[in-house]
Amino acid sequence: MSRAVNKSYVLDEVDSEGICESDPTLEQIEKETAKIREGWSEKKRQSRRVTKYSQFVAPSIHMDEWAASIASASGSSF
């Protein structure tokens, strides 16, 4: 999926504090993100929802499953 780039947000001259004249304002960012979220399905909304009770859980895999997947890909067994 590709989105057109709003050329007014492309960085050009950056000052000593890293701020560019063409940096979007908070209001512009909020408006653009709201437009993006309008196209989300309910499933996508739920998957992206963050609450104060949300916490990051790193993806994991059981080592036996990992070893089996390596073995099946190489044609050998452990």
N, CA, C and O atoms as a Tripos MOL2 file, in Angstrom:
@<TRIPOS>MOLECULE
protein
  312   311    78     0     0
PROTEIN
NO_CHARGES

@<TRIPOS>ATOM
      1 N           0.8540   -1.1710    0.0000 N.3       1 MET1
      2 CA          0.0000    0.0000    0.0000 C.3       1 MET1
      3 C           0.8960    1.2290    0.0000 C.2       1 MET1
      4 O           1.8110    1.3250    0.8190 O.2       1 MET1
      5 N           0.6530    2.1570   -0.8910 N.am      2 SER2
      6 CA          1.4550    3.3700   -0.9030 C.3       2 SER2
      7 C           0.5540    4.5830   -0.7490 C.2       2 SER2
      8 O          -0.5960    4.5950   -1.1900 O.2       2 SER2
      9 N           1.1040    5.5860   -0.1200 N.am      3 ARG3
     10 CA          0.3840    6.8380    0.0650 C.3       3 ARG3
     11 C           1.1830    7.9390   -0.6000 C.2       3 ARG3
     12 O           2.4140    7.9050   -0.6260 O.2       3 ARG3
     13 N           0.4860    8.8940   -1.1230 N.am      4 ALA4
     14 CA          1.1570   10.0460   -1.7150 C.3       4 ALA4
     15 C           1.8320   10.8430   -0.6020 C.2       4 ALA4
     16 O           1.2750   11.0060    0.4840 O.2       4 ALA4
     17 N           3.0090   11.3250   -0.8750 N.am      5 VAL5
     18 CA          3.7440   12.1110    0.1090 C.3       5 VAL5
     19 C           3.3710   13.5700   -0.0430 C.2       5 VAL5
     20 O           3.4390   14.1270   -1.1390 O.2       5 VAL5
     21 N           2.9770   14.1860    1.0540 N.am      6 ASN6
     22 CA          2.6940   15.6100    1.0390 C.3       6 ASN6
     23 C           4.0420   16.3220    1.0040 C.2       6 ASN6
     24 O           4.7800   16.3090    1.9890 O.2       6 ASN6
     25 N           4.3580   16.9320   -0.1130 N.am      7 LYS7
     26 CA          5.6750   17.5400   -0.3060 C.3       7 LYS7
     27 C           5.9710   18.6490    0.7050 C.2       7 LYS7
     28 O           7.1360   18.9850    0.9140 O.2       7 LYS7
     29 N           4.9500   19.2220    1.3330 N.am      8 SER8
     30 CA          5.2120   20.2780    2.3030 C.3       8 SER8
     31 C           5.8800   19.7320    3.5550 C.2       8 SER8
     32 O           6.4230   20.4960    4.3520 O.2       8 SER8
     33 N           5.8440   18.3910    3.7380 N.am      9 TYR9
     34 CA          6.4680   17.7930    4.9220 C.3       9 TYR9
     35 C           7.8920   17.3070    4.6630 C.2       9 TYR9
     36 O           8.5660   16.8570    5.5910 O.2       9 TYR9
     37 N           8.3570   17.3910    3.4260 N.am     10 VAL10
     38 CA          9.6930   16.9120    3.1090 C.3      10 VAL10
     39 C          10.7110   17.9080    3.6490 C.2      10 VAL10
     40 O          10.6210   19.1100    3.4010 O.2      10 VAL10
     41 N          11.6840   17.3780    4.3950 N.am     11 LEU11
     42 CA         12.6780   18.2600    5.0180 C.3      11 LEU11
     43 C          13.5670   18.9250    3.9830 C.2      11 LEU11
     44 O          13.9740   18.3080    2.9980 O.2      11 LEU11
     45 N          13.8580   20.1880    4.2250 N.am     12 ASP12
     46 CA         14.8070   20.8890    3.3840 C.3      12 ASP12
     47 C          15.8380   21.5530    4.2950 C.2      12 ASP12
     48 O          16.7760   20.8840    4.7270 O.2      12 ASP12
     49 N          15.7030   22.8130    4.5950 N.am     13 GLU13
     50 CA         16.6380   23.5140    5.4670 C.3      13 GLU13
     51 C          16.2960   23.2490    6.9310 C.2      13 GLU13
     52 O          15.1670   23.4930    7.3550 O.2      13 GLU13
     53 N          17.2520   22.7580    7.7000 N.am     14 VAL14
     54 CA         17.0470   22.4490    9.1100 C.3      14 VAL14
     55 C          17.9210   23.3830    9.9320 C.2      14 VAL14
     56 O          19.1020   23.5640    9.6380 O.2      14 VAL14
     57 N          17.3270   23.9760   10.9670 N.am     15 ASP15
     58 CA         18.1080   24.8840   11.8090 C.3      15 ASP15
     59 C          18.9340   24.1060   12.8290 C.2      15 ASP15
     60 O          18.9190   22.8750   12.8360 O.2      15 ASP15
     61 N          19.6550   24.8240   13.6880 N.am     16 SER16
     62 CA         20.5580   24.1960   14.6510 C.3      16 SER16
     63 C          19.8330   23.3260   15.6710 C.2      16 SER16
     64 O          20.4540   22.4650   16.2940 O.2      16 SER16
     65 N          18.5320   23.5330   15.8520 N.am     17 GLU17
     66 CA         17.7560   22.7250   16.7950 C.3      17 GLU17
     67 C          17.0570   21.5580   16.0950 C.2      17 GLU17
     68 O          16.2840   20.8310   16.7190 O.2      17 GLU17
     69 N          17.3280   21.3790   14.8020 N.am     18 GLY18
     70 CA         16.7220   20.2840   14.0610 C.3      18 GLY18
     71 C          15.3060   20.5690   13.6000 C.2      18 GLY18
     72 O          14.5750   19.6510   13.2290 O.2      18 GLY18
     73 N          14.9130   21.8410   13.6220 N.am     19 ILE19
     74 CA         13.5620   22.2220   13.2080 C.3      19 ILE19
     75 C          13.6180   22.7770   11.8010 C.2      19 ILE19
     76 O          14.4940   23.5720   11.4590 O.2      19 ILE19
     77 N          12.6760   22.3460   11.0000 N.am     20 CYS20
     78 CA         12.5940   22.7650    9.6060 C.3      20 CYS20
     79 C          11.3250   23.5860    9.4220 C.2      20 CYS20
     80 O          10.3170   23.3240   10.0770 O.2      20 CYS20
     81 N          11.3650   24.5600    8.5510 N.am     21 GLU21
     82 CA         10.1780   25.3730    8.2750 C.3      21 GLU21
     83 C           9.0160   24.5250    7.7860 C.2      21 GLU21
     84 O           7.8550   24.8510    8.0320 O.2      21 GLU21
     85 N           9.3300   23.4350    7.0910 N.am     22 SER22
     86 CA          8.2630   22.6210    6.5270 C.3      22 SER22
     87 C           7.8240   21.4770    7.4520 C.2      22 SER22
     88 O           7.0190   20.6410    7.0430 O.2      22 SER22
     89 N           8.3400   21.4220    8.6990 N.am     23 ASP23
     90 CA          7.8780   20.4010    9.6440 C.3      23 ASP23
     91 C           6.3860   20.6060    9.9030 C.2      23 ASP23
     92 O           5.9320   21.7400   10.0550 O.2      23 ASP23
     93 N           5.6180   19.5040    9.9530 N.am     24 PRO24
     94 CA          4.1750   19.6380   10.1950 C.3      24 PRO24
     95 C           3.9030   20.0610   11.6380 C.2      24 PRO24
     96 O           4.6630   19.7380   12.5520 O.2      24 PRO24
     97 N           2.8220   20.7780   11.8170 N.am     25 THR25
     98 CA          2.4070   21.1590   13.1650 C.3      25 THR25
     99 C           1.6910   19.9770   13.8120 C.2      25 THR25
    100 O           1.3310   19.0170   13.1300 O.2      25 THR25
    101 N           1.4870   20.0450   15.1060 N.am     26 LEU26
    102 CA          0.7660   19.0010   15.8140 C.3      26 LEU26
    103 C          -0.6380   18.8370   15.2360 C.2      26 LEU26
    104 O          -1.1250   17.7160   15.0950 O.2      26 LEU26
    105 N          -1.2750   19.9270   14.9100 N.am     27 GLU27
    106 CA         -2.6240   19.8710   14.3380 C.3      27 GLU27
    107 C          -2.6210   19.1610   12.9850 C.2      27 GLU27
    108 O          -3.5250   18.3790   12.6930 O.2      27 GLU27
    109 N          -1.6070   19.4310   12.1560 N.am     28 GLN28
    110 CA         -1.5120   18.7690   10.8520 C.3      28 GLN28
    111 C          -1.2980   17.2600   11.0270 C.2      28 GLN28
    112 O          -1.8860   16.4560   10.3030 O.2      28 GLN28
    113 N          -0.4670   16.8930   11.9740 N.am     29 ILE29
    114 CA         -0.2130   15.4750   12.2400 C.3      29 ILE29
    115 C          -1.4870   14.7910   12.7040 C.2      29 ILE29
    116 O          -1.8180   13.7050   12.2270 O.2      29 ILE29
    117 N          -2.2090   15.4180   13.6370 N.am     30 GLU30
    118 CA         -3.4570   14.8450   14.1410 C.3      30 GLU30
    119 C          -4.4830   14.6710   13.0180 C.2      30 GLU30
    120 O          -5.1880   13.6630   12.9680 O.2      30 GLU30
    121 N          -4.5620   15.6570   12.1200 N.am     31 LYS31
    122 CA         -5.5110   15.5910   11.0060 C.3      31 LYS31
    123 C          -5.1550   14.4500   10.0570 C.2      31 LYS31
    124 O          -6.0380   13.7020    9.6360 O.2      31 LYS31
    125 N          -3.8820   14.3060    9.7150 N.am     32 GLU32
    126 CA         -3.4390   13.2460    8.8100 C.3      32 GLU32
    127 C          -3.6350   11.8670    9.4290 C.2      32 GLU32
    128 O          -4.0830   10.9440    8.7490 O.2      32 GLU32
    129 N          -3.3070   11.7150   10.7050 N.am     33 THR33
    130 CA         -3.4760   10.4100   11.3440 C.3      33 THR33
    131 C          -4.9500   10.0450   11.4700 C.2      33 THR33
    132 O          -5.3060    8.8710   11.3640 O.2      33 THR33
    133 N          -5.8090   11.0350   11.6970 N.am     34 ALA34
    134 CA         -7.2530   10.7700   11.7600 C.3      34 ALA34
    135 C          -7.7420   10.2620   10.4090 C.2      34 ALA34
    136 O          -8.5670    9.3500   10.3520 O.2      34 ALA34
    137 N          -7.2370   10.8510    9.3090 N.am     35 LYS35
    138 CA         -7.6160   10.4010    7.9670 C.3      35 LYS35
    139 C          -7.2050    8.9480    7.7480 C.2      35 LYS35
    140 O          -7.9590    8.1620    7.1740 O.2      35 LYS35
    141 N          -6.0140    8.5970    8.2060 N.am     36 ILE36
    142 CA         -5.5230    7.2280    8.0450 C.3      36 ILE36
    143 C          -6.3970    6.2600    8.8400 C.2      36 ILE36
    144 O          -6.7790    5.2040    8.3350 O.2      36 ILE36
    145 N          -6.7120    6.6230   10.0860 N.am     37 ARG37
    146 CA         -7.5080    5.7380   10.9420 C.3      37 ARG37
    147 C          -8.9270    5.5460   10.4200 C.2      37 ARG37
    148 O          -9.5510    4.5280   10.7180 O.2      37 ARG37
    149 N          -9.4520    6.4960    9.6500 N.am     38 GLU38
    150 CA        -10.8000    6.3550    9.0850 C.3      38 GLU38
    151 C         -10.9140    5.1110    8.2060 C.2      38 GLU38
    152 O         -11.9870    4.5140    8.1140 O.2      38 GLU38
    153 N          -9.8300    4.7210    7.5700 N.am     39 GLY39
    154 CA         -9.8440    3.5710    6.6790 C.3      39 GLY39
    155 C          -9.6230    2.2350    7.3750 C.2      39 GLY39
    156 O          -9.6520    1.1890    6.7260 O.2      39 GLY39
    157 N          -9.4050    2.2540    8.6740 N.am     40 TRP40
    158 CA         -9.1340    1.0220    9.4090 C.3      40 TRP40
    159 C         -10.4050    0.2300    9.6680 C.2      40 TRP40
    160 O         -11.4630    0.8000    9.9350 O.2      40 TRP40
    161 N         -10.2900   -1.0820    9.5860 N.am     41 SER41
    162 CA        -11.3940   -1.9630    9.9800 C.3      41 SER41
    163 C         -11.4220   -2.0310   11.5100 C.2      41 SER41
    164 O         -10.4860   -1.5910   12.1770 O.2      41 SER41
    165 N         -12.5080   -2.5860   12.0530 N.am     42 GLU42
    166 CA        -12.5910   -2.7270   13.5130 C.3      42 GLU42
    167 C         -11.4820   -3.6410   14.0240 C.2      42 GLU42
    168 O         -10.9310   -3.4090   15.1000 O.2      42 GLU42
    169 N         -11.1560   -4.6760   13.2590 N.am     43 LYS43
    170 CA        -10.0790   -5.5870   13.6640 C.3      43 LYS43
    171 C          -8.7510   -4.8370   13.7530 C.2      43 LYS43
    172 O          -7.9870   -5.0300   14.6990 O.2      43 LYS43
    173 N          -8.4790   -3.9840   12.7700 N.am     44 LYS44
    174 CA         -7.2390   -3.1960   12.7660 C.3      44 LYS44
    175 C          -7.2250   -2.2290   13.9460 C.2      44 LYS44
    176 O          -6.1950   -2.0560   14.5970 O.2      44 LYS44
    177 N          -8.3790   -1.5920   14.2250 N.am     45 ARG45
    178 CA         -8.4850   -0.6830   15.3750 C.3      45 ARG45
    179 C          -8.1410   -1.3960   16.6760 C.2      45 ARG45
    180 O          -7.3870   -0.8820   17.5030 O.2      45 ARG45
    181 N          -8.7060   -2.5910   16.8420 N.am     46 GLN46
    182 CA         -8.4580   -3.3430   18.0630 C.3      46 GLN46
    183 C          -6.9950   -3.7420   18.1890 C.2      46 GLN46
    184 O          -6.4240   -3.7090   19.2800 O.2      46 GLN46
    185 N          -6.3880   -4.1200   17.0590 N.am     47 SER47
    186 CA         -4.9810   -4.5400   17.1120 C.3      47 SER47
    187 C          -4.0470   -3.3700   17.4250 C.2      47 SER47
    188 O          -2.9510   -3.5730   17.9480 O.2      47 SER47
    189 N          -4.4750   -2.1550   17.1080 N.am     48 ARG48
    190 CA         -3.6330   -0.9750   17.3330 C.3      48 ARG48
    191 C          -3.9890   -0.2120   18.6050 C.2      48 ARG48
    192 O          -3.3170    0.7540   18.9650 O.2      48 ARG48
    193 N          -5.0430   -0.6450   19.2770 N.am     49 ARG49
    194 CA         -5.4970    0.0530   20.4740 C.3      49 ARG49
    195 C          -4.4730   -0.0960   21.6020 C.2      49 ARG49
    196 O          -3.9860   -1.1930   21.8740 O.2      49 ARG49
    197 N          -4.1610    1.0110   22.2420 N.am     50 VAL50
    198 CA         -3.2460    1.0230   23.3790 C.3      50 VAL50
    199 C          -3.9930    1.6190   24.5510 C.2      50 VAL50
    200 O          -4.5980    2.6860   24.4450 O.2      50 VAL50
    201 N          -3.9450    0.9250   25.6590 N.am     51 THR51
    202 CA         -4.5780    1.4270   26.8740 C.3      51 THR51
    203 C          -3.5240    1.6030   27.9540 C.2      51 THR51
    204 O          -2.3640    1.2330   27.7710 O.2      51 THR51
    205 N          -3.9290    2.1580   29.0570 N.am     52 LYS52
    206 CA         -2.9620    2.3320   30.1430 C.3      52 LYS52
    207 C          -2.5380    0.9860   30.7230 C.2      52 LYS52
    208 O          -1.5500    0.9000   31.4520 O.2      52 LYS52
    209 N          -3.2960   -0.0700   30.3930 N.am     53 TYR53
    210 CA         -2.9540   -1.4040   30.8770 C.3      53 TYR53
    211 C          -2.1610   -2.2090   29.8570 C.2      53 TYR53
    212 O          -1.7600   -3.3390   30.1360 O.2      53 TYR53
    213 N          -1.9290   -1.6320   28.6670 N.am     54 SER54
    214 CA         -1.1900   -2.3390   27.6250 C.3      54 SER54
    215 C           0.2760   -2.4400   28.0180 C.2      54 SER54
    216 O           0.8300   -1.5430   28.6540 O.2      54 SER54
    217 N           0.8780   -3.5270   27.6340 N.am     55 GLN55
    218 CA          2.3150   -3.6560   27.8340 C.3      55 GLN55
    219 C           2.9060   -4.4150   26.6590 C.2      55 GLN55
    220 O           2.2260   -5.2110   26.0110 O.2      55 GLN55
    221 N           4.1690   -4.1620   26.3950 N.am     56 PHE56
    222 CA          4.8410   -4.8170   25.2940 C.3      56 PHE56
    223 C           5.2160   -6.2310   25.7070 C.2      56 PHE56
    224 O           5.7540   -6.4460   26.7930 O.2      56 PHE56
    225 N           4.9340   -7.1870   24.8460 N.am     57 VAL57
    226 CA          5.3530   -8.5670   25.0530 C.3      57 VAL57
    227 C           6.1400   -8.9660   23.8150 C.2      57 VAL57
    228 O           5.6200   -8.9560   22.6990 O.2      57 VAL57
    229 N           7.3870   -9.3150   24.0250 N.am     58 ALA58
    230 CA          8.2380   -9.6950   22.9090 C.3      58 ALA58
    231 C           7.7440  -10.9910   22.2770 C.2      58 ALA58
    232 O           7.2840  -11.8870   22.9850 O.2      58 ALA58
    233 N           7.8330  -11.0980   20.9580 N.am     59 PRO59
    234 CA          7.4550  -12.3460   20.3120 C.3      59 PRO59
    235 C           8.3560  -13.4790   20.8020 C.2      59 PRO59
    236 O           9.5350  -13.2640   21.0850 O.2      59 PRO59
    237 N           7.8060  -14.6620   20.8980 N.am     60 SER60
    238 CA          8.6160  -15.7900   21.3600 C.3      60 SER60
    239 C           8.2860  -17.0330   20.5590 C.2      60 SER60
    240 O           7.2300  -17.1260   19.9330 O.2      60 SER60
    241 N           9.2000  -17.9830   20.5870 N.am     61 ILE61
    242 CA          9.0070  -19.2670   19.9310 C.3      61 ILE61
    243 C           9.6730  -20.3250   20.8030 C.2      61 ILE61
    244 O          10.7460  -20.0950   21.3610 O.2      61 ILE61
    245 N           9.0430  -21.4590   20.9150 N.am     62 HIS62
    246 CA          9.6120  -22.5440   21.6930 C.3      62 HIS62
    247 C          10.8140  -23.0960   20.9370 C.2      62 HIS62
    248 O          10.7490  -23.2530   19.7180 O.2      62 HIS62
    249 N          11.8930  -23.3890   21.6200 N.am     63 MET63
    250 CA         13.1240  -23.8350   20.9620 C.3      63 MET63
    251 C          12.9290  -25.1260   20.1710 C.2      63 MET63
    252 O          13.5570  -25.3020   19.1270 O.2      63 MET63
    253 N          12.0660  -26.0390   20.6470 N.am     64 ASP64
    254 CA         11.8090  -27.2730   19.8950 C.3      64 ASP64
    255 C          11.1590  -26.9580   18.5500 C.2      64 ASP64
    256 O          11.4910  -27.5740   17.5370 O.2      64 ASP64
    257 N          10.2290  -25.9960   18.5420 N.am     65 GLU65
    258 CA          9.5910  -25.5980   17.2850 C.3      65 GLU65
    259 C          10.6070  -24.9800   16.3350 C.2      65 GLU65
    260 O          10.5860  -25.2320   15.1300 O.2      65 GLU65
    261 N          11.4940  -24.1690   16.8960 N.am     66 TRP66
    262 CA         12.5150  -23.5100   16.0840 C.3      66 TRP66
    263 C          13.4630  -24.5510   15.4790 C.2      66 TRP66
    264 O          13.7780  -24.4960   14.2900 O.2      66 TRP66
    265 N          13.9100  -25.4930   16.3030 N.am     67 ALA67
    266 CA         14.8280  -26.5190   15.8190 C.3      67 ALA67
    267 C          14.1550  -27.3770   14.7430 C.2      67 ALA67
    268 O          14.7860  -27.7420   13.7510 O.2      67 ALA67
    269 N          12.8790  -27.6930   14.9430 N.am     68 ALA68
    270 CA         12.1530  -28.4960   13.9590 C.3      68 ALA68
    271 C          12.0060  -27.7410   12.6470 C.2      68 ALA68
    272 O          12.1140  -28.3370   11.5750 O.2      68 ALA68
    273 N          11.7610  -26.4310   12.7180 N.am     69 SER69
    274 CA         11.6140  -25.6540   11.4840 C.3      69 SER69
    275 C          12.9380  -25.5770   10.7350 C.2      69 SER69
    276 O          12.9510  -25.6110    9.5040 O.2      69 SER69
    277 N          14.0440  -25.4740   11.4520 N.am     70 ILE70
    278 CA         15.3780  -25.4550   10.8180 C.3      70 ILE70
    279 C          15.6550  -26.8090   10.1830 C.2      70 ILE70
    280 O          16.1460  -26.8930    9.0570 O.2      70 ILE70
    281 N          15.3310  -27.8770   10.9250 N.am     71 ALA71
    282 CA         15.5850  -29.2250   10.4230 C.3      71 ALA71
    283 C          14.7760  -29.5040    9.1760 C.2      71 ALA71
    284 O          15.2950  -30.0740    8.2170 O.2      71 ALA71
    285 N          13.4950  -29.1070    9.1720 N.am     72 SER72
    286 CA         12.6660  -29.3740    8.0050 C.3      72 SER72
    287 C          13.1150  -28.5550    6.7980 C.2      72 SER72
    288 O          12.9790  -29.0020    5.6590 O.2      72 SER72
    289 N          13.6400  -27.3770    7.0370 N.am     73 ALA73
    290 CA         14.1050  -26.5390    5.9310 C.3      73 ALA73
    291 C          15.3940  -27.0910    5.3300 C.2      73 ALA73
    292 O          15.6320  -26.9590    4.1290 O.2      73 ALA73
    293 N          16.2220  -27.7070    6.1660 N.am     74 SER74
    294 CA         17.5090  -28.2100    5.6570 C.3      74 SER74
    295 C          17.4510  -29.6990    5.2890 C.2      74 SER74
    296 O          18.3790  -30.2260    4.6750 O.2      74 SER74
    297 N          16.3540  -30.3710    5.6680 N.am     75 GLY75
    298 CA         16.2180  -31.7780    5.3390 C.3      75 GLY75
    299 C          16.8790  -32.7030    6.3300 C.2      75 GLY75
    300 O          16.9630  -33.9050    6.0780 O.2      75 GLY75
    301 N          17.3550  -32.1840    7.4570 N.am     76 SER76
    302 CA         17.9720  -33.0360    8.4810 C.3      76 SER76
    303 C          17.1310  -33.0380    9.7280 C.2      76 SER76
    304 O          16.0810  -32.3950    9.7620 O.2      76 SER76
    305 N          17.5570  -33.7400   10.7520 N.am     77 SER77
    306 CA         16.8270  -33.7480   12.0180 C.3      77 SER77
    307 C          17.7900  -33.5930   13.1770 C.2      77 SER77
    308 O          18.9760  -33.9030   13.0610 O.2      77 SER77
    309 N          17.2700  -33.1120   14.2970 N.am     78 PHE78
    310 CA         18.0980  -32.9360   15.4950 C.3      78 PHE78
    311 C          17.8090  -34.0290   16.4830 C.2      78 PHE78
    312 O          18.4040  -34.0610   17.5600 O.2      78 PHE78
@<TRIPOS>BOND
     1     1     2 1
     2     2     3 1
     3     3     4 2
     4     3     5 am
     5     5     6 1
     6     6     7 1
     7     7     8 2
     8     7     9 am
     9     9    10 1
    10    10    11 1
    11    11    12 2
    12    11    13 am
    13    13    14 1
    14    14    15 1
    15    15    16 2
    16    15    17 am
    17    17    18 1
    18    18    19 1
    19    19    20 2
    20    19    21 am
    21    21    22 1
    22    22    23 1
    23    23    24 2
    24    23    25 am
    25    25    26 1
    26    26    27 1
    27    27    28 2
    28    27    29 am
    29    29    30 1
    30    30    31 1
    31    31    32 2
    32    31    33 am
    33    33    34 1
    34    34    35 1
    35    35    36 2
    36    35    37 am
    37    37    38 1
    38    38    39 1
    39    39    40 2
    40    39    41 am
    41    41    42 1
    42    42    43 1
    43    43    44 2
    44    43    45 am
    45    45    46 1
    46    46    47 1
    47    47    48 2
    48    47    49 am
    49    49    50 1
    50    50    51 1
    51    51    52 2
    52    51    53 am
    53    53    54 1
    54    54    55 1
    55    55    56 2
    56    55    57 am
    57    57    58 1
    58    58    59 1
    59    59    60 2
    60    59    61 am
    61    61    62 1
    62    62    63 1
    63    63    64 2
    64    63    65 am
    65    65    66 1
    66    66    67 1
    67    67    68 2
    68    67    69 am
    69    69    70 1
    70    70    71 1
    71    71    72 2
    72    71    73 am
    73    73    74 1
    74    74    75 1
    75    75    76 2
    76    75    77 am
    77    77    78 1
    78    78    79 1
    79    79    80 2
    80    79    81 am
    81    81    82 1
    82    82    83 1
    83    83    84 2
    84    83    85 am
    85    85    86 1
    86    86    87 1
    87    87    88 2
    88    87    89 am
    89    89    90 1
    90    90    91 1
    91    91    92 2
    92    91    93 am
    93    93    94 1
    94    94    95 1
    95    95    96 2
    96    95    97 am
    97    97    98 1
    98    98    99 1
    99    99   100 2
   100    99   101 am
   101   101   102 1
   102   102   103 1
   103   103   104 2
   104   103   105 am
   105   105   106 1
   106   106   107 1
   107   107   108 2
   108   107   109 am
   109   109   110 1
   110   110   111 1
   111   111   112 2
   112   111   113 am
   113   113   114 1
   114   114   115 1
   115   115   116 2
   116   115   117 am
   117   117   118 1
   118   118   119 1
   119   119   120 2
   120   119   121 am
   121   121   122 1
   122   122   123 1
   123   123   124 2
   124   123   125 am
   125   125   126 1
   126   126   127 1
   127   127   128 2
   128   127   129 am
   129   129   130 1
   130   130   131 1
   131   131   132 2
   132   131   133 am
   133   133   134 1
   134   134   135 1
   135   135   136 2
   136   135   137 am
   137   137   138 1
   138   138   139 1
   139   139   140 2
   140   139   141 am
   141   141   142 1
   142   142   143 1
   143   143   144 2
   144   143   145 am
   145   145   146 1
   146   146   147 1
   147   147   148 2
   148   147   149 am
   149   149   150 1
   150   150   151 1
   151   151   152 2
   152   151   153 am
   153   153   154 1
   154   154   155 1
   155   155   156 2
   156   155   157 am
   157   157   158 1
   158   158   159 1
   159   159   160 2
   160   159   161 am
   161   161   162 1
   162   162   163 1
   163   163   164 2
   164   163   165 am
   165   165   166 1
   166   166   167 1
   167   167   168 2
   168   167   169 am
   169   169   170 1
   170   170   171 1
   171   171   172 2
   172   171   173 am
   173   173   174 1
   174   174   175 1
   175   175   176 2
   176   175   177 am
   177   177   178 1
   178   178   179 1
   179   179   180 2
   180   179   181 am
   181   181   182 1
   182   182   183 1
   183   183   184 2
   184   183   185 am
   185   185   186 1
   186   186   187 1
   187   187   188 2
   188   187   189 am
   189   189   190 1
   190   190   191 1
   191   191   192 2
   192   191   193 am
   193   193   194 1
   194   194   195 1
   195   195   196 2
   196   195   197 am
   197   197   198 1
   198   198   199 1
   199   199   200 2
   200   199   201 am
   201   201   202 1
   202   202   203 1
   203   203   204 2
   204   203   205 am
   205   205   206 1
   206   206   207 1
   207   207   208 2
   208   207   209 am
   209   209   210 1
   210   210   211 1
   211   211   212 2
   212   211   213 am
   213   213   214 1
   214   214   215 1
   215   215   216 2
   216   215   217 am
   217   217   218 1
   218   218   219 1
   219   219   220 2
   220   219   221 am
   221   221   222 1
   222   222   223 1
   223   223   224 2
   224   223   225 am
   225   225   226 1
   226   226   227 1
   227   227   228 2
   228   227   229 am
   229   229   230 1
   230   230   231 1
   231   231   232 2
   232   231   233 am
   233   233   234 1
   234   234   235 1
   235   235   236 2
   236   235   237 am
   237   237   238 1
   238   238   239 1
   239   239   240 2
   240   239   241 am
   241   241   242 1
   242   242   243 1
   243   243   244 2
   244   243   245 am
   245   245   246 1
   246   246   247 1
   247   247   248 2
   248   247   249 am
   249   249   250 1
   250   250   251 1
   251   251   252 2
   252   251   253 am
   253   253   254 1
   254   254   255 1
   255   255   256 2
   256   255   257 am
   257   257   258 1
   258   258   259 1
   259   259   260 2
   260   259   261 am
   261   261   262 1
   262   262   263 1
   263   263   264 2
   264   263   265 am
   265   265   266 1
   266   266   267 1
   267   267   268 2
   268   267   269 am
   269   269   270 1
   270   270   271 1
   271   271   272 2
   272   271   273 am
   273   273   274 1
   274   274   275 1
   275   275   276 2
   276   275   277 am
   277   277   278 1
   278   278   279 1
   279   279   280 2
   280   279   281 am
   281   281   282 1
   282   282   283 1
   283   283   284 2
   284   283   285 am
   285   285   286 1
   286   286   287 1
   287   287   288 2
   288   287   289 am
   289   289   290 1
   290   290   291 1
   291   291   292 2
   292   291   293 am
   293   293   294 1
   294   294   295 1
   295   295   296 2
   296   295   297 am
   297   297   298 1
   298   298   299 1
   299   299   300 2
   300   299   301 am
   301   301   302 1
   302   302   303 1
   303   303   304 2
   304   303   305 am
   305   305   306 1
   306   306   307 1
   307   307   308 2
   308   307   309 am
   309   309   310 1
   310   310   311 1
   311   311   312 2
@<TRIPOS>SUBSTRUCTURE
     1 MET1         2 RESIDUE 1 A MET
     2 SER2         6 RESIDUE 1 A SER
     3 ARG3        10 RESIDUE 1 A ARG
     4 ALA4        14 RESIDUE 1 A ALA
     5 VAL5        18 RESIDUE 1 A VAL
     6 ASN6        22 RESIDUE 1 A ASN
     7 LYS7        26 RESIDUE 1 A LYS
     8 SER8        30 RESIDUE 1 A SER
     9 TYR9        34 RESIDUE 1 A TYR
    10 VAL10       38 RESIDUE 1 A VAL
    11 LEU11       42 RESIDUE 1 A LEU
    12 ASP12       46 RESIDUE 1 A ASP
    13 GLU13       50 RESIDUE 1 A GLU
    14 VAL14       54 RESIDUE 1 A VAL
    15 ASP15       58 RESIDUE 1 A ASP
    16 SER16       62 RESIDUE 1 A SER
    17 GLU17       66 RESIDUE 1 A GLU
    18 GLY18       70 RESIDUE 1 A GLY
    19 ILE19       74 RESIDUE 1 A ILE
    20 CYS20       78 RESIDUE 1 A CYS
    21 GLU21       82 RESIDUE 1 A GLU
    22 SER22       86 RESIDUE 1 A SER
    23 ASP23       90 RESIDUE 1 A ASP
    24 PRO24       94 RESIDUE 1 A PRO
    25 THR25       98 RESIDUE 1 A THR
    26 LEU26      102 RESIDUE 1 A LEU
    27 GLU27      106 RESIDUE 1 A GLU
    28 GLN28      110 RESIDUE 1 A GLN
    29 ILE29      114 RESIDUE 1 A ILE
    30 GLU30      118 RESIDUE 1 A GLU
    31 LYS31      122 RESIDUE 1 A LYS
    32 GLU32      126 RESIDUE 1 A GLU
    33 THR33      130 RESIDUE 1 A THR
    34 ALA34      134 RESIDUE 1 A ALA
    35 LYS35      138 RESIDUE 1 A LYS
    36 ILE36      142 RESIDUE 1 A ILE
    37 ARG37      146 RESIDUE 1 A ARG
    38 GLU38      150 RESIDUE 1 A GLU
    39 GLY39      154 RESIDUE 1 A GLY
    40 TRP40      158 RESIDUE 1 A TRP
    41 SER41      162 RESIDUE 1 A SER
    42 GLU42      166 RESIDUE 1 A GLU
    43 LYS43      170 RESIDUE 1 A LYS
    44 LYS44      174 RESIDUE 1 A LYS
    45 ARG45      178 RESIDUE 1 A ARG
    46 GLN46      182 RESIDUE 1 A GLN
    47 SER47      186 RESIDUE 1 A SER
    48 ARG48      190 RESIDUE 1 A ARG
    49 ARG49      194 RESIDUE 1 A ARG
    50 VAL50      198 RESIDUE 1 A VAL
    51 THR51      202 RESIDUE 1 A THR
    52 LYS52      206 RESIDUE 1 A LYS
    53 TYR53      210 RESIDUE 1 A TYR
    54 SER54      214 RESIDUE 1 A SER
    55 GLN55      218 RESIDUE 1 A GLN
    56 PHE56      222 RESIDUE 1 A PHE
    57 VAL57      226 RESIDUE 1 A VAL
    58 ALA58      230 RESIDUE 1 A ALA
    59 PRO59      234 RESIDUE 1 A PRO
    60 SER60      238 RESIDUE 1 A SER
    61 ILE61      242 RESIDUE 1 A ILE
    62 HIS62      246 RESIDUE 1 A HIS
    63 MET63      250 RESIDUE 1 A MET
    64 ASP64      254 RESIDUE 1 A ASP
    65 GLU65      258 RESIDUE 1 A GLU
    66 TRP66      262 RESIDUE 1 A TRP
    67 ALA67      266 RESIDUE 1 A ALA
    68 ALA68      270 RESIDUE 1 A ALA
    69 SER69      274 RESIDUE 1 A SER
    70 ILE70      278 RESIDUE 1 A ILE
    71 ALA71      282 RESIDUE 1 A ALA
    72 SER72      286 RESIDUE 1 A SER
    73 ALA73      290 RESIDUE 1 A ALA
    74 SER74      294 RESIDUE 1 A SER
    75 GLY75      298 RESIDUE 1 A GLY
    76 SER76      302 RESIDUE 1 A SER
    77 SER77      306 RESIDUE 1 A SER
    78 PHE78      310 RESIDUE 1 A PHE
